[in-house]
């Protein structure tokens, strides 16, 4: 397996109390250890579009379906750290944005998409006094994203390129600051350290509703906004081949989590808010979460063609050295079978 060169970012995250027998939470600073099929580590982000992961964890769906495994949930601040954890055996499966997963796959990493969790959830916003109200106003400004070449980064930069603007990474006039934890974007806006952001939800809506940020591009007008999965469920082909029954159990839990989130908005938002508070000591206003919820779709449907289109855009932006071929990257056959059995 080709090793990922992301450089594991050690977060200072709270170790949460167990949410049920045999279930434990870790921060992304966990040591790399090999695990057996009886011990399964699941990665996720404390973001709104990771609702399926959070609901499945907090409501006990994973614990119920995977009753013979000792489960540990590990939260991550960005996709680069997630894929390094998958590469080094810190996690076995989990939820991540398609960008880091695709980048990892194309560099020889062992990863396969086994389902989708959400579409949308990218909002382009600018600081109230930045003077940025459209993409054309980005010239000479700065923006931040959770990671270099992440899903949100590519979505914004490909739109900027279409109007003749480039980031400083490519010798252009727009400064990009990457590896910015979404929760930290609020402080950067307040302190005038950054002009704009391609933000995952609920952080984009929080900046708009609580800090008077301007909406530059709505989620459904962002590149591939309504079709591109903002979160996919992944594992390694090695783990899938060696533990198909464990993966099937995880997908059963995933299905239940998605269905719960689709049909119980208020309880889902409360569950997510409580977890975000545990991790950040910040509870988001209910109105923010409700409006952010409208800027995404929780779903199990994977649009493979949108993933390829995103990869092509990433190549065009020179995040990749070779024209991307995603053959073998998506295998939703197990989830499709589960859904057909409804």
Buried (B, 14 or more C-beta within 10 A) or exposed (E): EEEBEBEBBEBEBEEBEEBBEBBBBBBBBBEEEEBEBEBBBBBBBBBBBBBBBBBBBBBBBBBBBBEEBBBBBBBBBBBBBBBBBBBBBBBBBBBBBBBBBBBBBBBEBBBBBBBBBBBBBBBBBBBBEBEBEEBEBBBEBBBBBBBBBBBBBBBBBBBBBEEEBBBEBEEBBBBBBBBBBBBBBBEBBEEEBBBBBBBBBBBBBBBBBEBEBBBBBBBBEBBBBBBBBBBBBBBBEEBBEEBEEBBBBBBBBBBBBBBBBBEBBEEBBBBBBEBBEBBBEEEBBEEBBBBBBEBBBBBBBBBBEBBBBBBBBBBBBEBBEEEBEBEEBBBBEBBBEBBEEE
